[in-house]
Amino acid sequence: MQNIKTAISIQMSLFEQAEALAHTMKVSRSRLFALALEDYIQHHRNRGLLAQINAAYVDEPDPTERMLREKSLKVYRELAEGEW
């Protein structure tokens, strides 16, 4: 994998926290920033996927699906009552 150098500007307090964390983790600052960015990108993708899933389930079931659910529930209740 090819690496590329880049420069960023951050607040001094954030830099100091990153420096301390990199030292604790025994990784370079560059590696810490790369890990943090990878994590952020994955988190962003997951939020997008969750939004798509939620959008897919926002609609009410159509009449056919609703009827099948009601029939299934009726059969389940009849079976469950026979068990007890």
DSSP file (Angstrom, degrees, kcal/mol; ACC not computed):
  #  RESIDUE AA STRUCTURE BP1 BP2  ACC     N-H-->O    O-->H-N    N-H-->O    O-->H-N    TCO  KAPPA ALPHA  PHI   PSI    X-CA   Y-CA   Z-CA
    1    1 A M              0   0    0      0, 0.0     2,-0.3     0, 0.0     0, 0.0   0.000 360.0 360.0 360.0 135.3    0.0    0.0    0.0
    2    2 A Q        -     0   0    0      1,-0.0     2,-0.3     2,-0.0     0, 0.0  -0.647 360.0-148.2 -85.7 136.1    1.3    3.4   -1.0
    3    3 A N        -     0   0    0     -2,-0.3     2,-0.4     0, 0.0    -1,-0.0  -0.738   8.7-162.7-100.5 152.5    1.6    6.1    1.7
    4    4 A I        -     0   0    0     -2,-0.3     2,-0.3     2,-0.0    -2,-0.0  -0.998  17.0-127.0-134.6 138.8    1.2    9.8    1.1
    5    5 A K        +     0   0    0     -2,-0.4     2,-0.3     2,-0.0     0, 0.0  -0.606  32.7 172.0 -83.5 144.6    2.3   12.6    3.4
    6    6 A T        -     0   0    0     -2,-0.3     2,-0.4     2,-0.0    -2,-0.0  -0.975  23.7-136.0-146.6 158.6   -0.3   15.3    4.3
    7    7 A A        -     0   0    0     -2,-0.3     2,-0.3     2,-0.0    -2,-0.0  -0.951  20.8-178.8-119.1 139.3   -0.4   18.2    6.7
    8    8 A I        -     0   0    0     -2,-0.4     2,-0.5     2,-0.0    -2,-0.0  -0.934  21.1-135.5-131.4 157.3   -3.3   19.0    8.9
    9    9 A S        +     0   0    0     -2,-0.3     2,-0.3     0, 0.0    -2,-0.0  -0.966  32.5 163.3-114.3 126.2   -4.0   21.8   11.4
   10   10 A I        -     0   0    0     -2,-0.5     2,-0.0     2,-0.0    -2,-0.0  -0.913  43.8 -85.3-135.7 162.8   -5.5   20.9   14.8
   11   11 A Q     >  -     0   0    0     -2,-0.3     4,-2.3     1,-0.1     3,-0.2  -0.359  38.7-118.8 -66.7 149.1   -5.8   22.6   18.1
   12   12 A M  H  > S+     0   0    0      1,-0.2     4,-2.6     2,-0.2     5,-0.2   0.879 113.3  55.0 -57.7 -41.2   -2.8   22.3   20.4
   13   13 A S  H  > S+     0   0    0      1,-0.2     4,-2.0     2,-0.2    -1,-0.2   0.895 109.2  47.4 -63.0 -39.1   -4.9   20.5   23.1
   14   14 A L  H  > S+     0   0    0     -3,-0.2     4,-2.5     2,-0.2    -1,-0.2   0.900 111.0  51.9 -67.5 -40.5   -6.0   17.8   20.5
   15   15 A F  H  X S+     0   0    0     -4,-2.3     4,-2.8     2,-0.2    -2,-0.2   0.924 109.6  49.5 -59.4 -45.4   -2.4   17.4   19.4
   16   16 A E  H  X S+     0   0    0     -4,-2.6     4,-2.3     1,-0.2    -1,-0.2   0.889 111.2  48.9 -64.0 -39.5   -1.2   16.9   22.9
   17   17 A Q  H  X S+     0   0    0     -4,-2.0     4,-2.5     2,-0.2    -1,-0.2   0.909 112.7  48.1 -65.7 -41.3   -3.9   14.3   23.5
   18   18 A A  H  X S+     0   0    0     -4,-2.5     4,-2.9     2,-0.2     5,-0.2   0.909 110.5  51.6 -65.0 -41.9   -3.0   12.5   20.3
   19   19 A E  H  X S+     0   0    0     -4,-2.8     4,-2.0     2,-0.2    -2,-0.2   0.923 112.1  46.2 -60.3 -45.1    0.7   12.6   21.2
   20   20 A A  H  X S+     0   0    0     -4,-2.3     4,-2.5     2,-0.2    -2,-0.2   0.914 114.0  47.9 -65.5 -42.8   -0.1   11.1   24.6
   21   21 A L  H  X S+     0   0    0     -4,-2.5     4,-2.8     2,-0.2     5,-0.2   0.913 110.0  51.7 -65.8 -42.4   -2.3    8.4   23.2
   22   22 A A  H  X>S+     0   0    0     -4,-2.9     5,-2.4     1,-0.2     4,-0.8   0.908 111.0  48.8 -59.6 -41.6    0.2    7.5   20.5
   23   23 A H  H ><5S+     0   0    0     -4,-2.0     3,-0.5    -5,-0.2    -2,-0.2   0.927 112.3  48.0 -63.5 -44.8    2.8    7.1   23.2
   24   24 A T  H 3<5S+     0   0    0     -4,-2.5    -2,-0.2     1,-0.2    -1,-0.2   0.893 115.6  44.3 -61.9 -40.7    0.5    4.9   25.3
   25   25 A M  H 3<5S-     0   0    0     -4,-2.8    -1,-0.2    -5,-0.2    -2,-0.2   0.567 108.4-127.5 -81.2  -8.9   -0.4    2.8   22.3
   26   26 A K  T <<5 +     0   0    0     -4,-0.8     2,-0.3    -3,-0.5    -3,-0.2   0.910  69.0 119.3  60.1  44.1    3.3    2.6   21.2
   27   27 A V      < -     0   0    0     -5,-2.4    -1,-0.3    -6,-0.1    -2,-0.1  -0.896  69.0 -97.3-129.5 163.0    2.4    3.8   17.7
   28   28 A S     >  -     0   0    0     -2,-0.3     4,-2.5     1,-0.1     5,-0.1  -0.344  33.0-113.5 -73.4 161.3    3.5    6.8   15.7
   29   29 A R  H  > S+     0   0    0      1,-0.2     4,-2.8     2,-0.2     5,-0.2   0.908 119.8  55.0 -60.0 -40.8    1.4    9.9   15.5
   30   30 A S  H  > S+     0   0    0      1,-0.2     4,-2.4     2,-0.2    -1,-0.2   0.923 108.6  47.0 -59.1 -44.0    0.9    9.2   11.8
   31   31 A R  H  > S+     0   0    0      2,-0.2     4,-2.8     1,-0.2    -1,-0.2   0.903 111.0  52.1 -65.0 -40.4   -0.3    5.7   12.6
   32   32 A L  H  X S+     0   0    0     -4,-2.5     4,-2.7     2,-0.2    -2,-0.2   0.933 110.8  47.2 -60.8 -46.1   -2.7    7.0   15.3
   33   33 A F  H  X S+     0   0    0     -4,-2.8     4,-2.5     2,-0.2    -2,-0.2   0.901 112.4  50.1 -63.0 -40.1   -4.2    9.5   12.8
   34   34 A A  H  X S+     0   0    0     -4,-2.4     4,-2.6    -5,-0.2    -2,-0.2   0.923 111.9  47.7 -63.5 -44.3   -4.5    6.8   10.2
   35   35 A L  H  X S+     0   0    0     -4,-2.8     4,-2.4     2,-0.2    -2,-0.2   0.917 112.5  49.4 -61.7 -43.3   -6.3    4.5   12.6
   36   36 A A  H  X S+     0   0    0     -4,-2.7     4,-2.4     1,-0.2    -2,-0.2   0.905 112.2  47.6 -63.9 -41.4   -8.6    7.3   13.8
   37   37 A L  H  X S+     0   0    0     -4,-2.5     4,-2.7     2,-0.2    -2,-0.2   0.906 110.9  50.9 -67.7 -41.4   -9.5    8.2   10.2
   38   38 A E  H  X S+     0   0    0     -4,-2.6     4,-2.4     1,-0.2    -2,-0.2   0.927 112.0  48.1 -59.2 -44.6  -10.1    4.5    9.3
   39   39 A D  H  X S+     0   0    0     -4,-2.4     4,-2.5     1,-0.2    -2,-0.2   0.908 111.9  49.1 -63.1 -43.1  -12.4    4.2   12.3
   40   40 A Y  H  X S+     0   0    0     -4,-2.4     4,-2.5     2,-0.2    -2,-0.2   0.913 110.9  49.6 -64.0 -43.6  -14.2    7.4   11.4
   41   41 A I  H  X S+     0   0    0     -4,-2.7     4,-2.4     2,-0.2    -2,-0.2   0.921 112.4  47.6 -62.7 -43.9  -14.8    6.3    7.8
   42   42 A Q  H  X S+     0   0    0     -4,-2.4     4,-2.6     2,-0.2    -2,-0.2   0.912 111.4  50.9 -63.4 -42.2  -16.1    2.9    8.9
   43   43 A H  H  X S+     0   0    0     -4,-2.5     4,-2.2     1,-0.2    -2,-0.2   0.910 110.2  50.0 -60.4 -42.8  -18.4    4.6   11.5
   44   44 A H  H  X S+     0   0    0     -4,-2.5     4,-2.0     2,-0.2    -2,-0.2   0.909 110.7  49.1 -63.5 -43.0  -19.7    6.9    8.7
   45   45 A R  H  X S+     0   0    0     -4,-2.4     4,-2.5     1,-0.2    -2,-0.2   0.916 110.1  51.6 -61.6 -43.4  -20.3    4.0    6.4
   46   46 A N  H  X S+     0   0    0     -4,-2.6     4,-2.6     1,-0.2    -2,-0.2   0.890 108.2  51.2 -62.8 -39.1  -22.2    2.1    9.2
   47   47 A R  H  X S+     0   0    0     -4,-2.2     4,-2.2     2,-0.2    -1,-0.2   0.899 110.4  49.8 -64.7 -39.2  -24.4    5.2    9.8
   48   48 A G  H  X S+     0   0    0     -4,-2.0     4,-2.0     2,-0.2    -2,-0.2   0.912 111.3  48.3 -64.0 -42.9  -25.2    5.3    6.1
   49   49 A L  H  X S+     0   0    0     -4,-2.5     4,-2.5     2,-0.2    -2,-0.2   0.910 110.7  51.1 -63.9 -43.0  -26.1    1.6    6.0
   50   50 A L  H  X S+     0   0    0     -4,-2.6     4,-2.9     1,-0.2    -1,-0.2   0.900 108.4  52.2 -61.9 -40.7  -28.3    2.0    9.1
   51   51 A A  H  X S+     0   0    0     -4,-2.2     4,-2.2     1,-0.2    -1,-0.2   0.895 110.0  48.9 -62.1 -39.8  -30.1    4.9    7.5
   52   52 A Q  H  X S+     0   0    0     -4,-2.0     4,-1.9     2,-0.2    -2,-0.2   0.908 112.0  48.4 -66.4 -41.3  -30.7    2.8    4.4
   53   53 A I  H  X S+     0   0    0     -4,-2.5     4,-1.3     2,-0.2    -2,-0.2   0.938 112.3  48.5 -63.8 -46.3  -32.0   -0.1    6.5
   54   54 A N  H  < S+     0   0    0     -4,-2.9     3,-0.3     1,-0.2     4,-0.3   0.893 110.2  52.0 -61.2 -39.6  -34.3    2.3    8.5
   55   55 A A  H >< S+     0   0    0     -4,-2.2     3,-0.9     1,-0.2     4,-0.4   0.866 106.2  54.8 -64.6 -35.7  -35.6    3.8    5.3
   56   56 A A  H 3< S+     0   0    0     -4,-1.9     3,-0.2     1,-0.2    -1,-0.2   0.802 113.6  40.9 -67.9 -28.4  -36.4    0.3    3.9
   57   57 A Y  T 3< S+     0   0    0     -4,-1.3    -1,-0.2    -3,-0.3    -2,-0.2   0.291  89.1  90.6-103.8  10.0  -38.5   -0.5    7.0
   58   58 A V  S <  S+     0   0    0     -3,-0.9    -1,-0.2    -4,-0.3    -2,-0.1   0.814  70.2  85.5 -76.0 -29.2  -40.3    2.9    7.4
   59   59 A D  S    S-     0   0    0     -4,-0.4     3,-0.1    -3,-0.2     0, 0.0  -0.388  84.4-114.0 -74.0 147.8  -43.2    1.9    5.2
   60   60 A E        -     0   0    0      1,-0.1    -1,-0.1    -2,-0.1    -2,-0.1  -0.462  45.1 -91.8 -71.4 152.2  -46.3    0.1    6.5
   61   61 A P        -     0   0    0      0, 0.0    -1,-0.1     0, 0.0    -4,-0.0  -0.338  44.8-108.6 -65.0 148.9  -46.7   -3.4    5.1
   62   62 A D     >  -     0   0    0      1,-0.1     4,-2.6    -3,-0.1     5,-0.2  -0.277  36.6 -96.9 -72.1 167.0  -48.9   -3.7    2.1
   63   63 A P  H  > S+     0   0    0      0, 0.0     4,-2.4     0, 0.0     5,-0.2   0.854 123.6  52.6 -56.2 -38.4  -52.3   -5.3    2.4
   64   64 A T  H  > S+     0   0    0      2,-0.2     4,-2.2     1,-0.2     5,-0.2   0.936 111.8  45.0 -64.3 -45.3  -51.2   -8.7    1.2
   65   65 A E  H  > S+     0   0    0      1,-0.2     4,-2.4     2,-0.2    -1,-0.2   0.903 112.2  52.3 -64.9 -40.0  -48.3   -8.8    3.8
   66   66 A R  H  X S+     0   0    0     -4,-2.6     4,-2.3     1,-0.2    -1,-0.2   0.909 109.8  49.2 -61.7 -42.0  -50.7   -7.6    6.5
   67   67 A M  H  X S+     0   0    0     -4,-2.4     4,-2.4    -5,-0.2    -1,-0.2   0.907 110.7  50.1 -64.8 -41.9  -53.2  -10.4    5.7
   68   68 A L  H  X S+     0   0    0     -4,-2.2     4,-2.5     1,-0.2    -2,-0.2   0.893 110.2  50.7 -63.5 -39.4  -50.4  -13.0    5.8
   69   69 A R  H  X S+     0   0    0     -4,-2.4     4,-2.6     2,-0.2    -2,-0.2   0.922 110.7  48.7 -63.1 -44.0  -49.2  -11.7    9.1
   70   70 A E  H  X S+     0   0    0     -4,-2.3     4,-2.2     2,-0.2    -2,-0.2   0.911 112.8  47.5 -63.9 -41.8  -52.7  -11.9   10.6
   71   71 A K  H  X S+     0   0    0     -4,-2.4     4,-2.5     2,-0.2    -1,-0.2   0.914 112.4  49.5 -64.8 -42.6  -53.2  -15.4    9.3
   72   72 A S  H  X S+     0   0    0     -4,-2.5     4,-2.6     1,-0.2    -2,-0.2   0.905 110.9  49.8 -63.0 -41.7  -49.8  -16.5   10.6
   73   73 A L  H  X S+     0   0    0     -4,-2.6     4,-2.6     2,-0.2    -1,-0.2   0.896 110.2  50.9 -64.2 -40.2  -50.6  -15.0   14.0
   74   74 A K  H  X S+     0   0    0     -4,-2.2     4,-2.3     2,-0.2    -2,-0.2   0.936 112.2  46.0 -62.5 -47.0  -54.0  -16.8   14.1
   75   75 A V  H  X S+     0   0    0     -4,-2.5     4,-2.4     1,-0.2    -2,-0.2   0.917 112.6  51.2 -62.9 -43.0  -52.4  -20.1   13.3
   76   76 A Y  H  X S+     0   0    0     -4,-2.6     4,-2.8     1,-0.2    -2,-0.2   0.918 109.9  49.4 -60.6 -44.4  -49.7  -19.5   15.9
   77   77 A R  H  X S+     0   0    0     -4,-2.6     4,-2.7     1,-0.2     5,-0.2   0.914 110.7  50.1 -62.0 -42.3  -52.3  -18.7   18.6
   78   78 A E  H  X S+     0   0    0     -4,-2.3     4,-1.6     1,-0.2    -1,-0.2   0.914 113.7  45.4 -63.3 -41.8  -54.2  -21.8   17.8
   79   79 A L  H  X S+     0   0    0     -4,-2.4     4,-1.0     2,-0.2    -2,-0.2   0.907 113.8  48.9 -66.8 -41.5  -51.1  -23.9   18.0
   80   80 A A  H  X S+     0   0    0     -4,-2.8     4,-1.1     1,-0.2     3,-0.4   0.881 109.3  51.8 -67.9 -38.6  -50.0  -22.3   21.2
   81   81 A E  H  < S+     0   0    0     -4,-2.7     3,-0.3     1,-0.2    -1,-0.2   0.871 106.8  54.2 -66.7 -35.4  -53.4  -22.7   22.9
   82   82 A G  H  < S+     0   0    0     -4,-1.6    -1,-0.2    -5,-0.2    -2,-0.2   0.763 103.3  58.1 -68.3 -23.9  -53.3  -26.4   22.0
   83   83 A E  H  <        0   0    0     -4,-1.0    -1,-0.2    -3,-0.4    -2,-0.2   0.838 360.0 360.0 -72.9 -34.7  -50.0  -26.7   23.8
   84   84 A W     <        0   0    0     -4,-1.1    -1,-0.2    -3,-0.3    -2,-0.2   0.443 360.0 360.0 -92.7 360.0  -51.2  -25.4   27.1
